Amino acid sequence: MKEKSYSQRRACALAGIDPRVYRRQPKRSEDTTLRRRLRELSAERRRFGYRRLHILLKREGWEVNWRKLYRLYKEEGLTVRKRGGRKRAVGTRAPMAIPQGPNQRWSLDFVSDTLSEGRRFRILNVIDDFSRECLASVVDTSLSGIRVARELDRIAEMRGYPCMVVSDNVLCREHLAA
């Protein structure tokens, strides 16, 4: 209306609103004291949402509809603060050293599949990372941790213990020496 010097009726027609909507003065009160108290409570109780804040306000003697409280809660930009997530490793990971000889690093990997009748089976593959030799392939319907340790000890009796064991890029720094 100011830029083009259109009449109010013409500007409302172009905007697609009724002139009465443009002229209507809002009757809503500002609720400044309620807004202030809502901000104070949400600062004190960071994990409380609008429903629990509504209960606290009712206990203090505020008579306010929960829909209005929700509107004020949103207008004030209040939200329940998120909890901290899982702690992640800080910094960059160092690349894994390339083994310089046999028995320096073994890799473990589990592979699973199903038989034609539907039974599942798993395969434990143990590989020497330097020579790329498959040291063992253990096939069974279930491979427990005790069974894996027993198979690793059996391989170590023949070849000696490795310096480290890697499983799915997770380095096990503990030596397997007995």
TIRO-2110 file (N, C-alpha, C; in Angstrom, 1 decimal):
// TIRO-2110
0.8, -1.2, 0.0, N, 1, A
0.0, 0.0, 0.0, CA, 1, A
0.9, 1.2, 0.0, C, 1, A
2.0, 1.2, 0.7, N, 2, A
2.9, 2.4, 0.8, CA, 2, A
3.7, 2.5, -0.5, C, 2, A
4.2, 1.4, -1.0, N, 3, A
5.1, 1.5, -2.2, CA, 3, A
4.3, 1.9, -3.4, C, 3, A
3.2, 1.2, -3.7, N, 4, A
2.4, 1.4, -4.9, CA, 4, A
1.2, 2.3, -4.7, C, 4, A
1.0, 2.8, -3.5, N, 5, A
-0.1, 3.7, -3.2, CA, 5, A
-1.4, 3.1, -3.6, C, 5, A
-1.6, 1.7, -3.3, N, 6, A
-2.9, 1.1, -3.5, CA, 6, A
-3.8, 1.4, -2.4, C, 6, A
-5.1, 1.3, -2.7, N, 7, A
-6.0, 1.4, -1.6, CA, 7, A
-6.0, 0.1, -0.7, C, 7, A
-6.5, 0.2, 0.5, N, 8, A
-6.5, -0.9, 1.3, CA, 8, A
-7.3, -2.1, 0.7, C, 8, A
-8.5, -1.7, 0.1, N, 9, A
-9.3, -2.8, -0.5, CA, 9, A
-8.6, -3.5, -1.6, C, 9, A
-7.9, -2.7, -2.5, N, 10, A
-7.2, -3.3, -3.6, CA, 10, A
-6.0, -4.1, -3.2, C, 10, A
-5.2, -3.7, -2.2, N, 11, A
-4.1, -4.4, -1.6, CA, 11, A
-4.5, -5.7, -1.0, C, 11, A
-5.6, -5.7, -0.3, N, 12, A
-6.2, -6.9, 0.3, CA, 12, A
-6.6, -7.9, -0.7, C, 12, A
-7.3, -7.4, -1.8, N, 13, A
-7.7, -8.3, -2.9, CA, 13, A
-6.5, -8.9, -3.6, C, 13, A
-5.4, -8.2, -3.8, N, 14, A
-4.2, -8.8, -4.4, CA, 14, A
-3.6, -9.8, -3.5, C, 14, A
-3.6, -9.5, -2.2, N, 15, A
-3.0, -10.5, -1.2, CA, 15, A
-3.9, -11.7, -1.0, C, 15, A
-5.2, -11.6, -1.3, N, 16, A
-6.1, -12.6, -1.2, CA, 16, A
-6.7, -12.8, 0.2, C, 16, A
-6.8, -11.6, 1.0, N, 17, A
-7.3, -11.6, 2.3, CA, 17, A
-8.5, -10.7, 2.4, C, 17, A
-9.4, -10.9, 3.3, N, 18, A
-10.5, -10.0, 3.5, CA, 18, A
-10.0, -8.7, 4.2, C, 18, A
-10.5, -7.5, 3.8, N, 19, A
-10.1, -6.3, 4.5, CA, 19, A
-10.4, -6.3, 6.0, C, 19, A
-11.4, -7.0, 6.4, N, 20, A
-11.7, -7.1, 7.8, CA, 20, A
-10.6, -7.8, 8.6, C, 20, A
-10.0, -8.8, 8.0, N, 21, A
-8.9, -9.5, 8.6, CA, 21, A
-7.7, -8.5, 8.8, C, 21, A
-7.5, -7.6, 7.8, N, 22, A
-6.4, -6.7, 7.9, CA, 22, A
-6.6, -5.6, 9.0, C, 22, A
-7.9, -5.2, 9.1, N, 23, A
-8.2, -4.1, 10.0, CA, 23, A
-8.4, -4.6, 11.5, C, 23, A
-8.6, -5.9, 11.6, N, 24, A
-8.9, -6.4, 13.0, CA, 24, A
-7.8, -6.2, 13.9, C, 24, A
-8.0, -5.7, 15.1, N, 25, A
-7.0, -5.5, 16.1, CA, 25, A
-7.0, -6.8, 17.0, C, 25, A
-5.8, -7.3, 17.3, N, 26, A
-5.8, -8.5, 18.1, CA, 26, A
-6.2, -8.2, 19.5, C, 26, A
-7.0, -9.1, 20.1, N, 27, A
-7.5, -8.9, 21.5, CA, 27, A
-6.7, -9.6, 22.5, C, 27, A
-5.7, -10.4, 22.1, N, 28, A
-4.9, -11.2, 23.0, CA, 28, A
-4.1, -10.3, 23.9, C, 28, A
-4.0, -10.6, 25.1, N, 29, A
-3.1, -9.9, 26.0, CA, 29, A
-1.7, -10.4, 25.9, C, 29, A
-0.7, -9.6, 26.3, N, 30, A
0.7, -10.0, 26.1, CA, 30, A
1.2, -11.0, 27.0, C, 30, A
0.5, -11.1, 28.2, N, 31, A
0.9, -12.2, 29.2, CA, 31, A
2.4, -12.1, 29.6, C, 31, A
2.9, -10.9, 29.8, N, 32, A
4.3, -10.8, 30.1, CA, 32, A
4.7, -11.4, 31.4, C, 32, A
3.9, -11.3, 32.4, N, 33, A
4.3, -12.0, 33.7, CA, 33, A
4.3, -13.5, 33.5, C, 33, A
3.3, -14.0, 32.8, N, 34, A
3.2, -15.5, 32.6, CA, 34, A
4.4, -15.9, 31.8, C, 34, A
4.7, -15.2, 30.7, N, 35, A
5.9, -15.5, 29.9, CA, 35, A
7.2, -15.5, 30.7, C, 35, A
7.3, -14.5, 31.6, N, 36, A
8.5, -14.4, 32.4, CA, 36, A
8.6, -15.6, 33.3, C, 36, A
7.5, -15.9, 34.0, N, 37, A
7.5, -17.1, 34.9, CA, 37, A
7.7, -18.4, 34.2, C, 37, A
7.2, -18.5, 33.0, N, 38, A
7.4, -19.7, 32.2, CA, 38, A
8.9, -19.9, 31.8, C, 38, A
9.5, -18.8, 31.4, N, 39, A
11.0, -18.8, 31.1, CA, 39, A
11.8, -19.2, 32.4, C, 39, A
11.4, -18.6, 33.5, N, 40, A
12.1, -18.9, 34.8, CA, 40, A
12.0, -20.4, 35.1, C, 40, A
10.8, -20.9, 35.0, N, 41, A
10.6, -22.3, 35.4, CA, 41, A
11.3, -23.2, 34.4, C, 41, A
11.3, -22.9, 33.1, N, 42, A
12.0, -23.8, 32.2, CA, 42, A
13.5, -23.7, 32.3, C, 42, A
14.0, -22.5, 32.8, N, 43, A
15.4, -22.4, 33.1, CA, 43, A
15.8, -23.3, 34.3, C, 43, A
14.9, -23.3, 35.3, N, 44, A
15.2, -24.1, 36.5, CA, 44, A
15.1, -25.6, 36.2, C, 44, A
14.0, -25.9, 35.5, N, 45, A
13.7, -27.4, 35.2, CA, 45, A
13.9, -27.6, 33.7, C, 45, A
15.2, -27.8, 33.3, N, 46, A
15.5, -27.9, 31.9, CA, 46, A
14.9, -29.1, 31.3, C, 46, A
14.6, -30.2, 32.0, N, 47, A
14.1, -31.4, 31.4, CA, 47, A
12.6, -31.5, 31.4, C, 47, A
11.9, -30.4, 31.8, N, 48, A
10.4, -30.3, 31.9, CA, 48, A
9.9, -29.8, 30.6, C, 48, A
8.9, -30.4, 30.0, N, 49, A
8.2, -29.9, 28.9, CA, 49, A
7.0, -29.0, 29.3, C, 49, A
6.2, -28.6, 28.3, N, 50, A
5.1, -27.7, 28.7, CA, 50, A
4.1, -28.3, 29.6, C, 50, A
3.9, -29.6, 29.5, N, 51, A
2.9, -30.3, 30.3, CA, 51, A
3.2, -30.3, 31.8, C, 51, A
4.5, -30.6, 32.1, N, 52, A
4.9, -30.5, 33.5, CA, 52, A
5.0, -29.1, 34.0, C, 52, A
5.4, -28.2, 33.1, N, 53, A
5.4, -26.8, 33.5, CA, 53, A
4.0, -26.3, 33.8, C, 53, A
3.0, -26.8, 33.1, N, 54, A
1.6, -26.4, 33.3, CA, 54, A
1.2, -26.9, 34.7, C, 54, A
1.6, -28.1, 35.1, N, 55, A
1.3, -28.5, 36.5, CA, 55, A
1.9, -27.7, 37.5, C, 55, A
3.2, -27.3, 37.3, N, 56, A
3.9, -26.4, 38.3, CA, 56, A
3.2, -25.0, 38.4, C, 56, A
2.8, -24.5, 37.2, N, 57, A
2.1, -23.2, 37.2, CA, 57, A
0.7, -23.3, 37.9, C, 57, A
0.0, -24.4, 37.8, N, 58, A
-1.3, -24.6, 38.5, CA, 58, A
-1.0, -24.7, 40.0, C, 58, A
0.0, -25.3, 40.4, N, 59, A
0.4, -25.4, 41.8, CA, 59, A
0.6, -24.0, 42.4, C, 59, A
1.2, -23.1, 41.6, N, 60, A
1.5, -21.8, 42.0, CA, 60, A
0.3, -20.9, 42.0, C, 60, A
-0.8, -21.3, 41.4, N, 61, A
-2.1, -20.6, 41.4, CA, 61, A
-2.4, -19.9, 40.0, C, 61, A
-1.6, -20.2, 39.0, N, 62, A
-1.9, -19.7, 37.7, CA, 62, A
-3.1, -20.5, 37.1, C, 62, A
-4.1, -19.8, 36.6, N, 63, A
-5.2, -20.4, 35.9, CA, 63, A
-5.0, -20.2, 34.4, C, 63, A
-4.4, -21.2, 33.7, N, 64, A
-4.1, -21.0, 32.3, CA, 64, A
-4.4, -22.3, 31.6, C, 64, A
-5.0, -22.2, 30.4, N, 65, A
-5.3, -23.3, 29.6, CA, 65, A
-4.0, -23.9, 29.0, C, 65, A
-4.0, -25.2, 28.9, N, 66, A
-2.7, -25.9, 28.4, CA, 66, A
-2.4, -25.5, 27.0, C, 66, A
-3.5, -25.3, 26.2, N, 67, A
-3.3, -24.9, 24.8, CA, 67, A
-2.6, -23.5, 24.7, C, 67, A
-3.0, -22.6, 25.5, N, 68, A
-2.4, -21.3, 25.5, CA, 68, A
-1.0, -21.4, 26.0, C, 68, A
-0.8, -22.2, 27.1, N, 69, A
0.5, -22.4, 27.6, CA, 69, A
1.5, -23.0, 26.5, C, 69, A
0.9, -23.9, 25.7, N, 70, A
1.7, -24.5, 24.7, CA, 70, A
2.1, -23.5, 23.6, C, 70, A
1.1, -22.6, 23.3, N, 71, A
1.4, -21.5, 22.3, CA, 71, A
2.5, -20.6, 22.8, C, 71, A
2.4, -20.2, 24.1, N, 72, A
3.4, -19.3, 24.7, CA, 72, A
4.8, -20.0, 24.8, C, 72, A
4.8, -21.3, 25.1, N, 73, A
6.0, -22.1, 25.2, CA, 73, A
6.7, -22.1, 23.8, C, 73, A
5.9, -22.3, 22.8, N, 74, A
6.5, -22.3, 21.4, CA, 74, A
7.0, -20.9, 21.0, C, 74, A
6.2, -19.9, 21.3, N, 75, A
6.5, -18.5, 20.9, CA, 75, A
7.8, -18.1, 21.6, C, 75, A
8.0, -18.5, 22.9, N, 76, A
9.2, -18.2, 23.6, CA, 76, A
10.4, -19.0, 23.1, C, 76, A
10.2, -20.0, 22.3, N, 77, A
11.3, -20.8, 21.8, CA, 77, A
11.8, -21.8, 22.8, C, 77, A
11.0, -22.2, 23.8, N, 78, A
11.4, -23.1, 24.8, CA, 78, A
11.3, -24.5, 24.3, C, 78, A
12.2, -25.3, 24.6, N, 79, A
12.2, -26.8, 24.3, CA, 79, A
12.9, -27.5, 25.3, C, 79, A
12.5, -28.8, 25.4, N, 80, A
13.2, -29.7, 26.4, CA, 80, A
14.6, -29.8, 25.9, C, 80, A
15.6, -29.6, 26.7, N, 81, A
17.0, -29.7, 26.3, CA, 81, A
17.4, -31.2, 26.1, C, 81, A
18.1, -31.4, 25.0, N, 82, A
18.5, -32.8, 24.7, CA, 82, A
19.6, -33.2, 25.7, C, 82, A
19.6, -34.5, 26.0, N, 83, A
20.6, -35.0, 26.8, CA, 83, A
21.9, -35.2, 25.9, C, 83, A
23.0, -35.2, 26.5, N, 84, A
24.3, -35.4, 25.8, CA, 84, A
24.3, -36.8, 25.1, C, 84, A
24.8, -36.9, 24.0, N, 85, A
24.9, -38.1, 23.2, CA, 85, A
26.0, -39.0, 23.7, C, 85, A
26.3, -40.0, 22.9, N, 86, A
27.4, -40.9, 23.2, CA, 86, A
28.7, -40.2, 23.0, C, 86, A
29.6, -40.4, 23.9, N, 87, A
30.9, -39.8, 23.8, CA, 87, A
31.7, -40.5, 22.7, C, 87, A
32.3, -39.7, 21.9, N, 88, A
33.0, -40.2, 20.8, CA, 88, A
34.5, -39.9, 21.0, C, 88, A
35.3, -40.7, 20.3, N, 89, A
36.8, -40.5, 20.4, CA, 89, A
37.1, -39.1, 19.9, C, 89, A
38.0, -38.4, 20.6, N, 90, A
38.4, -37.1, 20.1, CA, 90, A
39.7, -37.2, 19.3, C, 90, A
39.8, -36.4, 18.3, N, 91, A
41.0, -36.5, 17.4, CA, 91, A
40.8, -37.4, 16.3, C, 91, A
41.9, -37.5, 15.5, N, 92, A
41.9, -38.4, 14.4, CA, 92, A
42.6, -39.7, 14.7, C, 92, A
42.1, -40.8, 14.1, N, 93, A
42.7, -42.1, 14.4, CA, 93, A
44.0, -42.2, 13.6, C, 93, A
45.0, -42.8, 14.1, N, 94, A
46.2, -43.1, 13.4, CA, 94, A
46.0, -44.3, 12.5, C, 94, A
46.6, -44.3, 11.3, N, 95, A
46.4, -45.4, 10.4, CA, 95, A
47.1, -46.6, 11.0, C, 95, A
46.5, -47.8, 10.8, N, 96, A
47.0, -49.0, 11.4, CA, 96, A
48.3, -49.4, 10.6, C, 96, A
49.3, -49.8, 11.4, N, 97, A
50.6, -50.1, 10.9, CA, 97, A
50.5, -51.4, 10.0, C, 97, A
51.3, -51.4, 8.9, N, 98, A
51.3, -52.6, 8.1, CA, 98, A
52.3, -53.6, 8.7, C, 98, A
51.9, -54.8, 8.9, N, 99, A
52.7, -55.8, 9.5, CA, 99, A
54.0, -56.1, 8.6, C, 99, A
55.1, -56.2, 9.3, N, 100, A
56.4, -56.4, 8.6, CA, 100, A
56.8, -57.9, 8.6, C, 100, A
56.1, -58.8, 9.2, N, 101, A
56.4, -60.2, 9.2, CA, 101, A
55.2, -61.0, 9.6, C, 101, A
55.4, -62.4, 9.4, N, 102, A
54.3, -63.3, 9.8, CA, 102, A
54.1, -63.2, 11.3, C, 102, A
52.8, -63.5, 11.7, N, 103, A
52.4, -63.6, 13.2, CA, 103, A
52.5, -62.2, 13.9, C, 103, A
52.5, -61.1, 13.2, N, 104, A
52.5, -59.8, 13.8, CA, 104, A
51.0, -59.4, 14.1, C, 104, A
50.2, -59.7, 13.1, N, 105, A
48.7, -59.3, 13.2, CA, 105, A
47.9, -60.3, 12.5, C, 105, A
46.9, -60.8, 13.3, N, 106, A
45.9, -61.7, 12.7, CA, 106, A
44.5, -60.9, 12.6, C, 106, A
43.8, -61.3, 11.6, N, 107, A
42.4, -60.7, 11.5, CA, 107, A
41.4, -61.8, 11.7, C, 107, A
40.3, -61.5, 12.5, N, 108, A
39.2, -62.4, 12.7, CA, 108, A
38.0, -61.8, 11.9, C, 108, A
37.3, -62.7, 11.3, N, 109, A
36.0, -62.2, 10.7, CA, 109, A
35.0, -63.3, 10.7, C, 109, A
33.8, -63.0, 11.0, N, 110, A
32.7, -63.9, 11.0, CA, 110, A
31.8, -63.7, 9.8, C, 110, A
31.4, -64.8, 9.2, N, 111, A
30.5, -64.8, 8.0, CA, 111, A
29.4, -65.8, 8.4, C, 111, A
28.2, -65.4, 8.0, N, 112, A
27.0, -66.3, 8.3, CA, 112, A
26.2, -66.5, 7.1, C, 112, A
25.5, -67.6, 7.0, N, 113, A
24.6, -67.9, 5.9, CA, 113, A
23.5, -68.9, 6.4, C, 113, A
22.6, -69.3, 5.6, N, 114, A
21.6, -70.2, 5.9, CA, 114, A
21.6, -71.4, 5.0, C, 114, A
21.3, -72.6, 5.6, N, 115, A
21.2, -73.8, 4.8, CA, 115, A
19.8, -73.8, 4.1, C, 115, A
19.6, -74.8, 3.2, N, 116, A
18.4, -74.8, 2.4, CA, 116, A
17.2, -75.1, 3.3, C, 116, A
17.4, -75.8, 4.4, N, 117, A
16.2, -76.0, 5.3, CA, 117, A
16.0, -74.9, 6.2, C, 117, A
16.8, -73.8, 6.2, N, 118, A
16.6, -72.6, 7.0, CA, 118, A
17.5, -72.4, 8.2, C, 118, A
18.3, -73.5, 8.5, N, 119, A
19.1, -73.3, 9.7, CA, 119, A
20.3, -72.4, 9.3, C, 119, A
20.7, -71.6, 10.3, N, 120, A
21.8, -70.7, 10.1, CA, 120, A
23.1, -71.3, 10.5, C, 120, A
24.2, -70.9, 9.9, N, 121, A
25.5, -71.4, 10.3, CA, 121, A
26.5, -70.2, 10.2, C, 121, A
27.6, -70.3, 11.0, N, 122, A
28.6, -69.2, 11.0, CA, 122, A
29.9, -69.7, 10.7, C, 122, A
30.8, -68.9, 10.1, N, 123, A
32.1, -69.3, 9.8, CA, 123, A
33.1, -68.3, 10.4, C, 123, A
34.0, -68.8, 11.1, N, 124, A
35.1, -67.9, 11.7, CA, 124, A
36.3, -68.1, 10.8, C, 124, A
36.8, -67.0, 10.2, N, 125, A
38.0, -67.0, 9.4, CA, 125, A
39.1, -66.2, 10.2, C, 125, A
40.2, -66.9, 10.3, N, 126, A
41.4, -66.3, 10.9, CA, 126, A
42.5, -66.1, 9.8, C, 126, A
43.0, -64.9, 9.6, N, 127, A
43.9, -64.6, 8.5, CA, 127, A
45.1, -63.9, 9.0, C, 127, A
46.3, -64.3, 8.6, N, 128, A
47.6, -63.6, 8.9, CA, 128, A
47.7, -62.5, 7.9, C, 128, A
47.7, -61.2, 8.4, N, 129, A
47.6, -60.1, 7.6, CA, 129, A
48.9, -59.9, 6.7, C, 129, A
50.0, -60.4, 7.2, N, 130, A
51.3, -60.2, 6.4, CA, 130, A
51.3, -61.2, 5.2, C, 130, A
51.1, -62.5, 5.5, N, 131, A
51.2, -63.5, 4.4, CA, 131, A
49.9, -63.7, 3.6, C, 131, A
48.8, -63.1, 4.2, N, 132, A
47.4, -63.3, 3.6, CA, 132, A
47.0, -64.7, 3.6, C, 132, A
47.6, -65.5, 4.5, N, 133, A
47.3, -66.9, 4.6, CA, 133, A
46.1, -67.1, 5.5, C, 133, A
45.2, -68.0, 5.1, N, 134, A
44.1, -68.3, 6.0, CA, 134, A
44.5, -69.4, 7.0, C, 134, A
44.5, -69.0, 8.2, N, 135, A
45.0, -69.9, 9.3, CA, 135, A
44.0, -70.9, 9.7, C, 135, A
42.7, -70.5, 9.7, N, 136, A
41.6, -71.4, 10.1, CA, 136, A
40.3, -70.9, 9.5, C, 136, A
39.4, -71.8, 9.2, N, 137, A
38.0, -71.5, 8.9, CA, 137, A
37.2, -72.5, 9.7, C, 137, A
36.6, -72.0, 10.7, N, 138, A
35.8, -72.8, 11.7, CA, 138, A
34.3, -72.6, 11.3, C, 138, A
33.6, -73.7, 11.0, N, 139, A
32.2, -73.7, 10.6, CA, 139, A
31.4, -74.4, 11.7, C, 139, A
30.3, -73.7, 12.2, N, 140, A
29.4, -74.3, 13.2, CA, 140, A
28.1, -73.5, 13.2, C, 140, A
27.1, -74.1, 13.8, N, 141, A
25.8, -73.5, 13.9, CA, 141, A
25.9, -72.3, 14.9, C, 141, A
26.7, -72.5, 15.9, N, 142, A
26.9, -71.4, 16.8, CA, 142, A
28.4, -71.4, 17.3, C, 142, A
29.0, -70.2, 17.3, N, 143, A
30.4, -70.1, 17.7, CA, 143, A
30.4, -69.2, 19.0, C, 143, A
30.6, -69.8, 20.1, N, 144, A
30.7, -69.0, 21.4, CA, 144, A
32.1, -68.4, 21.5, C, 144, A
32.2, -67.5, 22.5, N, 145, A
33.5, -66.9, 22.8, CA, 145, A
34.5, -67.9, 23.2, C, 145, A
34.1, -68.9, 24.0, N, 146, A
35.0, -69.9, 24.5, CA, 146, A
35.5, -70.7, 23.3, C, 146, A
34.6, -71.0, 22.4, N, 147, A
35.0, -71.8, 21.2, CA, 147, A
36.0, -71.0, 20.4, C, 147, A
35.8, -69.7, 20.2, N, 148, A
36.7, -68.9, 19.4, CA, 148, A
38.1, -68.8, 20.1, C, 148, A
38.1, -68.7, 21.4, N, 149, A
39.4, -68.7, 22.2, CA, 149, A
40.1, -70.0, 22.1, C, 149, A
39.3, -71.1, 22.1, N, 150, A
39.9, -72.5, 22.0, CA, 150, A
40.6, -72.6, 20.6, C, 150, A
39.9, -72.1, 19.5, N, 151, A
40.4, -72.3, 18.2, CA, 151, A
41.7, -71.4, 18.0, C, 151, A
41.7, -70.2, 18.6, N, 152, A
42.8, -69.3, 18.5, CA, 152, A
44.0, -70.0, 19.2, C, 152, A
43.8, -70.6, 20.4, N, 153, A
44.9, -71.3, 21.1, CA, 153, A
45.4, -72.4, 20.3, C, 153, A
44.5, -73.2, 19.6, N, 154, A
44.9, -74.3, 18.8, CA, 154, A
45.8, -73.8, 17.7, C, 154, A
45.5, -72.7, 17.0, N, 155, A
46.3, -72.2, 15.9, CA, 155, A
47.7, -71.7, 16.5, C, 155, A
47.6, -71.0, 17.7, N, 156, A
48.8, -70.5, 18.3, CA, 156, A
49.8, -71.6, 18.7, C, 156, A
49.3, -72.8, 19.0, N, 157, A
50.2, -73.9, 19.4, CA, 157, A
51.0, -74.3, 18.2, C, 157, A
50.4, -74.2, 17.0, N, 158, A
51.2, -74.6, 15.8, CA, 158, A
52.1, -73.4, 15.3, C, 158, A
51.6, -72.2, 15.3, N, 159, A
52.3, -71.1, 14.7, CA, 159, A
52.9, -70.1, 15.6, C, 159, A
52.6, -70.1, 16.9, N, 160, A
53.0, -69.1, 17.8, CA, 160, A
52.0, -68.0, 18.0, C, 160, A
52.1, -67.3, 19.1, N, 161, A
51.1, -66.2, 19.3, CA, 161, A
51.4, -64.9, 18.5, C, 161, A
50.3, -64.2, 18.0, N, 162, A
50.6, -63.0, 17.3, CA, 162, A
50.8, -61.8, 18.2, C, 162, A
51.3, -60.7, 17.7, N, 163, A
51.5, -59.5, 18.5, CA, 163, A
50.1, -58.8, 18.7, C, 163, A
49.2, -58.9, 17.8, N, 164, A
47.9, -58.3, 18.0, CA, 164, A
46.9, -59.0, 17.1, C, 164, A
45.6, -58.9, 17.5, N, 165, A
44.5, -59.5, 16.8, CA, 165, A
43.5, -58.4, 16.5, C, 165, A
43.1, -58.3, 15.2, N, 166, A
42.1, -57.3, 14.8, CA, 166, A
40.8, -58.0, 14.4, C, 166, A
39.7, -57.5, 14.8, N, 167, A
38.4, -58.0, 14.4, CA, 167, A
37.5, -56.9, 14.0, C, 167, A
37.1, -56.8, 12.8, N, 168, A
36.2, -55.7, 12.2, CA, 168, A
36.8, -54.4, 12.5, C, 168, A
38.1, -54.2, 12.2, N, 169, A
38.8, -53.0, 12.4, CA, 169, A
38.9, -52.5, 13.9, C, 169, A
38.6, -53.4, 14.8, N, 170, A
38.8, -53.1, 16.2, CA, 170, A
40.0, -53.8, 16.7, C, 170, A
41.0, -53.1, 17.2, N, 171, A
42.3, -53.6, 17.6, CA, 171, A
42.2, -54.1, 19.0, C, 171, A
42.6, -55.4, 19.2, N, 172, A
42.7, -56.0, 20.5, CA, 172, A
44.2, -55.9, 20.9, C, 172, A
44.6, -55.0, 21.7, N, 173, A
46.0, -54.8, 22.0, CA, 173, A
46.6, -55.8, 23.0, C, 173, A
45.7, -56.5, 23.7, N, 174, A
46.2, -57.5, 24.6, CA, 174, A
46.9, -58.6, 23.9, C, 174, A
48.0, -59.0, 24.4, N, 175, A
48.8, -60.1, 23.7, CA, 175, A
48.0, -61.4, 24.1, C, 175, A
48.1, -62.3, 23.1, N, 176, A
47.5, -63.6, 23.3, CA, 176, A
48.3, -64.6, 24.1, C, 176, A
49.5, -64.2, 24.5, N, 177, A
50.4, -65.1, 25.2, CA, 177, A
49.8, -65.6, 26.5, C, 177, A
50.0, -66.8, 26.7, N, 178, A
49.4, -67.5, 27.9, CA, 178, A
50.2, -67.2, 29.2, C, 178, A
END
